[in-house]
Amino acid sequence: MIEFFNVNKWYGRHHVLNNVNERVERGEVVVICGPSGSGKSTLIRTVNRLEPIEKGHVIVDEVDVNDKKMSVNRLRSGIGFVFQQFNLFPHLSVKENVALAPVSVRGLSRKEANERALQLLEKVGLSHKANAYPGQLSGGQQQRVAIARALAMDPPVMLFDEPTSALDPEMVGEVLQVMKELAHDGMTMMCVTHEMGFAREVADRVWFIAEGEVLERAKPADFFKTPNHPRAQKFVADIRSH
């Protein structure tokens, strides 16, 4: 579903992604972890061209993301992205936030889009908040609306960039539960997260990144029990010590 071929990215002289060669299979859940500043968020943002790359190829569903002929809007309309900050439109109701893109991008009628929005809000446990505004919701509720909004375009793949890091601890579980249900439904997912319990329980594979390189990729049981790379061993030891 997603392939990285010799992907390189620089910020000035800083080599933030260094020859990444990985693939995500259809229906697979990959959790990306590693120390802060290791390139995790940059890697996930190359998938929908929020971060252009200087060298290599990113292929999503057999389409080269960085092809000059590719419409960025068309590309992004087919990839769900959930940000650290919720990025909801504050002047629109919850239902309007979810229905907006299907109407404006895909040309659905407002009636169809509203019906679909209500279905998705039911899926994330927020149908009773359909007419509320983002400012009236908790952080966890806003992030669940953001997930529903991403799902409204029926994307074949969902990207999560530290979706719980801006939340109070008691709200993290409600967002992770929605993500677990998506994984159970067979959604292809790439998740940058510090929630290692989620990685252990839900991921098909864990990628460990440090200094822009994927140093380890393994099943969660293997990664948390017997990591191979010294940097991964230290990372897991630090998790255990906490």
C-alpha positions, 0 to 999 in steps of 0.5 A: 500500500505504501512504499519508501524507496531510498527516501532522503530529506534535508532541512538545510544541512540537517539530514532528517531522513536517510535512505529509508527503504520500507513498505506497509502492506494493505491492511497493516498497522505500523507504529513508528517510534523513536527518540524526539527529533528522529524524523518520525513525523517527517517520514509520515508527512512525506506520504501525503506530500506535506513534506516534499523529499529531495531524493527517492520515491514514496509510492502510495497505492502504486502512485508516485507521491512526488510525481510533478504531474500529480495533483496534491489535492487529489492525492491528499483527498485519498489519504486520511491524516490526523494531526497532533493539534485537532485543526477543526474549523471553530466556526463550524459545528461538529457535523459540518466539520465532518461533512465539509470535504465530501461536499466541497471535494467529492461533490456529495449532496449536503444531505448525503454528506450529513448522513455520512457524518452522523454515521461516522460520529456514531462510530467514534461515539459522538453522535450526541455532539453533532450540533456542538462546536469544537470549543464546547468539546474536550480535547479527546472529543475534538480528536475523535471528531478529527478522526471522523472527518478524516474517515469521511473521504473513505481513505484507503490509508490513515496516517496519525501523527502523535494523535494523543500527545496534546491530550490530558492523560485521561482523554488518551484512552478514548482516542486510542480506542477509536484507533483500535477499532479502525485497526480491527476493521482492517484499515491500513494505518501508519501511526507515530505515537509514544503510546507503547501500550497501543503499539504492543496491542495493535501494531502488526509491526513496529519501526524504530527510527533514530537520526533519520534511519529505520534501525529496526522493524519487528513484530511488537512482541519481538521489539519489546522483548528482544530488540536487536539494535543497540539504540532500540535496546536503550529505547526499550530499556528506558521505557521499562525503567519508566 
